[in-house]
Amino acid sequence: MKNKVVCLLPIRKGSKRVVNKNTRKFGKFNKGLSEIKIRQILHSKFIDTLLLSTDDDDVIDLALNLFKENPNNIELKIDKRPQEFAGDINTDELIKYFATILTDYHNDILIWTHSTSPFIDGAMYDDLLTQYKESIFQGYDSLMTVESLQGFIWNEAGPINSDGLTRWPRTQSITPF
């Protein structure tokens, strides 16, 4: 790929639902989801730069330690995120903030990933980047991972993807959402 590939990884310290969700021990990973994600990024052959945006000093220390072993020579850039952009803000404001820290990368390919996506590993990033490169020639300018749900999905108004009349419909009969 001609353009550099920059991976933006925002990890904030606070979490309302799960205390320390990004750094609490998870299986064999002492620093949990943050450790898993940084290790995965380090195993990508196509990512050139990891731009870590965080207000958490533990995550910064973790990244600095993990980057001591860097098999693909990925560059680490750290954005010490200001508190006004680390709390509970709406996504539009966060995107505007990220636009200010990405000005040096306007000609590069951007991957925006999260520590809360632990099943997307370095090899998958490489596969996605290959698909992205191919899709540019088909007129597309972006790529997004999505998940198809084929289960019982309800909201306060009732069922979204089933008729709600059949007491126990078979999930394989439900139209994916």
C-alpha angles and dihedrals in degrees: 000000000000098000120066116251115231119192114205111204114182114193118171125195099227129069126177099202104035118029112232090352093163097051107026116113112274117185109307092345111098093195093041123205094003092055093046093051097045091049090050092051090049089060096056114109093201104045111098102179135024110207104196113196111191146137091206117101090195090060091049091051090047092052093047090051095045092048090061084081103046110159095181098040094242114179116237118215119179124207109194094211116222116243093246088064097039100063133071100309130148119266094244091061091047091051090051089052092049089051088061094054094044097059092108090056102053093124095045134091112256126212114188110196137162136221086233089070098073095157095065103085135180094274091051091051088053092049091048092049090051090051090047092052090051093046093056088069089053093057100264123128103189144031129209131186115230136177126227112219120207103176139083109308118183137164132185090286094055137258118001103189105023135049094250089220098092107076096214111009116185110259091226087061093055117099108244115251 
